[in-house]
Amino acid sequence: MRSEQWFKPTFIGGVALLLLATSHLDAQQKPDLTFEEAFKGKATHISKPLPAIREWVDGDHYLEMRPDTATGRMQAWQIDARSGNATIYTAPVDGPSVEVRDKDVFYKAADGNSTRLTNDAAEEKNPTLSPDGKYVAFTRNNDLYSIEIATKKETRYTTDGSDVVYNGWASWVYYEEILGRPTRYRAFWWSPDSRQIAYMHFNDSKVPVFPIYSEKGQHGYLENTRYPKAGDPNPAVKVGVVPVSGGATIWADFNENDDQYFGMPFWTDDSQQLCMQWMNRGQDNLKIYSINPKNGAKKEIYDEKQKTWIDWFDAVPFVQNGKSFLIQSDKTGWSHLYLYNLDGSLKKQLTSGNWTVKDVVEIDDKNQVIYFTARKEASTRFDLYKVSMKTAAITRLTHGDYNNSIKMAPGGKYFITTYSNLQTPSKMALVDNNGKVIRELGDSKGEGFDNYNLAKTELKTYKTRDGLTLPLTITMPVHMEPGKKYPILISIYGGPNAGTVYDTWKFTPVQQWWAQEGVIQVAIDNRSSGQLGKMGMNYIHRKLGIHEIEDYMDAAMWLRSQPWADGSKICMTGGSFGGYMTCMALTYGADVFTHGMANFAVTDWQLYDSHYTERYMDTPAENPEGYKATGVTAYADKYKGLIRITHGTMDDNVHLQNCIQLVDKLENLNKHFELMVYPGERHGWGGLKSVHSAGESYRFIYNNLLSKAYPAQFQQ
């Protein structure tokens, strides 16, 4: 099979084989990146762009954006997958769309002409086209509306919107933790036939207010947010369906006053049923109900319980001509695919074993085939597979020791993979659904790749104190001297199912700079990162942060034992959960870690939101000892070394309160530390504040890890 040639490794240890025969420069003679190349964008030609594949037009053609030599603008070309023939794509690349401009809704037709649909003082939010393109739904002053594009007839569906009641606009905790930030607070969903709109109704009146202070102006002001912290009352929520023509909302048969959560709903293809995800406050019981939109009656079709917690489903597709539905569950300790009958009985388990299904990327219902990505060959890589719904036979479609990112054609006839590993720059290929390579599409290795002495990143493993094997990556300095010891910079996140260690190409000019300066750069995954599936995550239940920091300590102790490691300069850095881990590293793990840069960190789980925190910790009333044991301030007396703490003053996710409580404790203990606040900034920052923050981080590395003066070129 030709795929073995396609995936044949090109590099060994980060240096091209061809170099052995053709290069006239040995490693020591090759130049380093200059400051301008590392930080100012000066071209190195180490890499080049891969083809700009926009999307699949249909099952046999995809769109590629290419520069037009005459105009310099990007032109869409339609590529025939089988032949490779390219023709200019004359249809509009972007179909009809809607947007808010000057607080009003505008409709942009496929021909580019725009029409104002609303014209009032209030701001419309989240305008969303109906599937048939005839209507736009939106929220205004926390009520739900739609407008018919042809006639501009506006229909108002709700009338009780207020500062604590929201229709189709998500309460903060639902936006952040359940529906997700990409929704931009949208909590309404068109039916496929465009005749109905499902929406969530939120009542935040019992949710505590958290004041966020702004220093702007002479007197400043408070931004009051309904933010439920761990153990607090959550918003009361109900789910309804309303006809596009207006009229009474049909409410799903739930009691909104119950302590419960609702996940993302899904319409069936025929618009006859709305599938609702329901979960108890403890998040260890997930049910799916089929809702009749005509009368709100509910029917349970799925029930799952776990001893720790359950995550929401991203999708619940109906398959086999609507006779079954597909579930991706980690109830065995590993994420796998299951077929269920409509009555809720298990029809067939499609995948099994100590490996993790990641995403279902395409379902070919006609041929009864499901295409999915998984961490099966190695936990640090993703491959594409197909499984038969009839026989559960699994076929791997990507080959070699590479990490793959997949764009699948509708129907699953072809896919485009961008593949790489730590030694091989990203490549792109077109492959059919039998795993046969149709065509190589691109290679990101640039003409200047062999002209520099590039740092090498290697994949290693470490053992935890209780015998688990976990991965880490190490990027070594490019000019190592025998017998010399080097500082270590560990960049982590550390949150559940959010690992960062993958066998994939990761070169950046800034990473190269620090390798040239003599910094050993390390990424580490802990047991809850996803490398060990849900089985690994279950360890952290009710003691979020303890196993994780101990895993990092075990990895750091292995690093310290190496002959090239400077044990007096072991630095951790991270943001959000990574900031929490960094604070724990300099307190709980202060005998191992010596330095830290903690950004917008949680410092006490009682201060974070209900849904996220209780998923792992239960409520403070249920688990008081767990909350006490996982708070940073409990270990503040152990603090030594040097930590740099940063936080945005208007962070609406991890409140500045976290930072201030830790600072108060450290000051009372007479501890030395560094603190930087960013006025007006939220959970992270950009613009000029980002430039300043990056510069201060670089200064910290030079002053404390490299024991050098901060170079003048960084300050210009």
Rosetta blueprint (number, residue, H / E / L):
1 M L
2 R L
3 S H
4 E H
5 Q H
6 W H
7 F L
8 K L
9 P L
10 T L
11 F E
12 I E
13 G L
14 G L
15 V E
16 A E
17 L H
18 L H
19 L H
20 L H
21 A H
22 T H
23 S L
24 H L
25 L L
26 D L
27 A L
28 Q L
29 Q L
30 K L
31 P L
32 D L
33 L L
34 T L
35 F H
36 E H
37 E H
38 A H
39 F H
40 K L
41 G L
42 K L
43 A L
44 T L
45 H L
46 I L
47 S E
48 K L
49 P L
50 L L
51 P L
52 A E
53 I E
54 R E
55 E E
56 W E
57 V L
58 D L
59 G L
60 D L
61 H E
62 Y E
63 L E
64 E E
65 M E
66 R E
67 P E
68 D L
69 T L
70 A L
71 T L
72 G L
73 R L
74 M E
75 Q E
76 A E
77 W E
78 Q E
79 I E
80 D E
81 A L
82 R L
83 S L
84 G L
85 N L
86 A E
87 T E
88 I E
89 Y L
90 T L
91 A L
92 P L
93 V L
94 D L
95 G L
96 P L
97 S E
98 V E
99 E E
100 V E
101 R E
102 D L
103 K L
104 D E
105 V E
106 F E
107 Y E
108 K E
109 A L
110 A L
111 D L
112 G L
113 N L
114 S E
115 T E
116 R E
117 L L
118 T L
119 N L
120 D L
121 A L
122 A L
123 E L
124 E E
125 K E
126 N E
127 P E
128 T E
129 L E
130 S L
131 P L
132 D L
133 G L
134 K L
135 Y E
136 V E
137 A E
138 F E
139 T E
140 R E
141 N L
142 N L
143 D E
144 L E
145 Y E
146 S E
147 I E
148 E E
149 I L
150 A L
151 T L
152 K L
153 K L
154 E E
155 T E
156 R E
157 Y L
158 T L
159 T L
160 D L
161 G L
162 S L
163 D L
164 V L
165 V E
166 Y E
167 N E
168 G L
169 W E
170 A L
171 S L
172 W H
173 V H
174 Y H
175 Y H
176 E H
177 E H
178 I H
179 L L
180 G L
181 R H
182 P H
183 T H
184 R L
185 Y L
186 R E
187 A L
188 F E
189 W E
190 W E
191 S L
192 P L
193 D L
194 S L
195 R L
196 Q E
197 I E
198 A E
199 Y E
200 M E
201 H E
202 F E
203 N E
204 D L
205 S L
206 K L
207 V L
208 P L
209 V E
210 F E
211 P E
212 I E
213 Y E
214 S E
215 E L
216 K L
217 G L
218 Q L
219 H L
220 G L
221 Y E
222 L E
223 E E
224 N E
225 T E
226 R E
227 Y L
228 P L
229 K E
230 A L
231 G L
232 D L
233 P L
234 N L
235 P L
236 A E
237 V E
238 K E
239 V E
240 G E
241 V E
242 V E
243 P E
244 V L
245 S L
246 G L
247 G L
248 A L
249 T L
250 I E
251 W E
252 A L
253 D L
254 F L
255 N L
256 E L
257 N L
258 D L
259 D L
260 Q E
261 Y E
262 F E
263 G L
264 M L
265 P L
266 F E
267 W E
268 T L
269 D L
270 D L
271 S L
272 Q L
273 Q L
274 L E
275 C E
276 M E
277 Q E
278 W E
279 M E
280 N E
281 R L
282 G L
283 Q L
284 D L
285 N E
286 L E
287 K E
288 I E
289 Y E
290 S E
291 I E
292 N L
293 P L
294 K L
295 N L
296 G L
297 A L
298 K E
299 K E
300 E E
301 I E
302 Y E
303 D E
304 E E
305 K E
306 Q L
307 K L
308 T L
309 W L
310 I L
311 D L
312 W L
313 F L
314 D L
315 A L
316 V L
317 P L
318 F E
319 V E
320 Q L
321 N L
322 G L
323 K L
324 S E
325 F E
326 L E
327 I E
328 Q E
329 S E
330 D L
331 K L
332 T L
333 G L
334 W L
335 S L
336 H E
337 L E
338 Y E
339 L E
340 Y E
341 N E
342 L L
343 D L
344 G L
345 S L
346 L E
347 K E
348 K E
349 Q E
350 L L
351 T L
352 S L
353 G L
354 N L
355 W L
356 T E
357 V E
358 K E
359 D E
360 V E
361 V E
362 E E
363 I E
364 D E
365 D L
366 K L
367 N L
368 Q L
369 V E
370 I E
371 Y E
372 F E
373 T E
374 A E
375 R E
376 K L
377 E L
378 A L
379 S L
380 T L
381 R L
382 F L
383 D E
384 L E
385 Y E
386 K E
387 V E
388 S E
389 M L
390 K L
391 T L
392 A L
393 A L
394 I E
395 T E
396 R E
397 L L
398 T L
399 H L
400 G L
401 D L
402 Y L
403 N E
404 N E
405 S E
406 I E
407 K E
408 M E
409 A L
410 P L
411 G L
412 G L
413 K L
414 Y E
415 F E
416 I E
417 T E
418 T E
419 Y E
420 S E
421 N E
422 L L
423 Q L
424 T E
425 P E
426 S E
427 K E
428 M E
429 A E
430 L E
431 V E
432 D E
433 N L
434 N L
435 G L
436 K L
437 V E
438 I E
439 R E
440 E E
441 L E
442 G E
443 D E
444 S L
445 K E
446 G L
447 E L
448 G L
449 F H
450 D H
451 N H
452 Y L
453 N L
454 L L
455 A L
456 K L
457 T E
458 E E
459 L E
460 K E
461 T E
462 Y E
463 K E
464 T L
465 R L
466 D L
467 G L
468 L L
469 T E
470 L E
471 P E
472 L E
473 T E
474 I E
475 T E
476 M L
477 P L
478 V L
479 H L
480 M L
481 E L
482 P L
483 G L
484 K L
485 K L
486 Y E
487 P E
488 I E
489 L E
490 I E
491 S E
492 I L
493 Y L
494 G L
495 G L
496 P L
497 N L
498 A L
499 G L
500 T L
501 V L
502 Y L
503 D L
504 T L
505 W L
506 K L
507 F L
508 T L
509 P H
510 V H
511 Q H
512 Q H
513 W H
514 W H
515 A H
516 Q H
517 E H
518 G L
519 V L
520 I E
521 Q E
522 V E
523 A E
524 I E
525 D L
526 N L
527 R L
528 S L
529 S L
530 G L
531 Q L
532 L L
533 G H
534 K H
535 M H
536 G H
537 M H
538 N H
539 Y H
540 I H
541 H L
542 R L
543 K L
544 L L
545 G L
546 I H
547 H H
548 E H
549 I H
550 E H
551 D H
552 Y H
553 M H
554 D H
555 A H
556 A H
557 M H
558 W H
559 L H
560 R H
561 S L
562 Q L
563 P L
564 W L
565 A E
566 D E
567 G E
568 S E
569 K E
570 I E
571 C E
572 M E
573 T E
574 G E
575 G E
576 S L
577 F H
578 G H
579 G H
580 Y H
581 M H
582 T H
583 C H
584 M H
585 A H
586 L L
587 T L
588 Y L
589 G L
590 A L
591 D L
592 V L
593 F L
594 T L
595 H E
596 G E
597 M E
598 A E
599 N E
600 F L
601 A L
602 V L
603 T L
604 D L
605 W H
606 Q H
607 L H
608 Y L
609 D E
610 S H
611 H H
612 Y H
613 T H
614 E H
615 R H
616 Y H
617 M H
618 D L
619 T L
620 P L
621 A L
622 E L
623 N L
624 P H
625 E H
626 G H
627 Y H
628 K H
629 A H
630 T H
631 G L
632 V H
633 T H
634 A H
635 Y H
636 A H
637 D H
638 K H
639 Y L
640 K L
641 G L
642 L E
643 I E
644 R E
645 I E
646 T E
647 H E
648 G E
649 T L
650 M L
651 D L
652 D L
653 N L
654 V L
655 H L
656 L H
657 Q H
658 N H
659 C H
660 I H
661 Q H
662 L H
663 V H
664 D H
665 K H
666 L H
667 E H
668 N H
669 L L
670 N L
671 K L
672 H L
673 F L
674 E E
675 L E
676 M E
677 V E
678 Y E
679 P L
680 G L
681 E L
682 R L
683 H L
684 G L
685 W L
686 G L
687 G H
688 L H
689 K H
690 S H
691 V H
692 H H
693 S H
694 A H
695 G H
696 E H
697 S H
698 Y H
699 R H
700 F H
701 I H
702 Y H
703 N H
704 N H
705 L H
706 L L
707 S L
708 K L
709 A L
710 Y L
711 P L
712 A H
713 Q H
714 F H
715 Q H
716 Q L
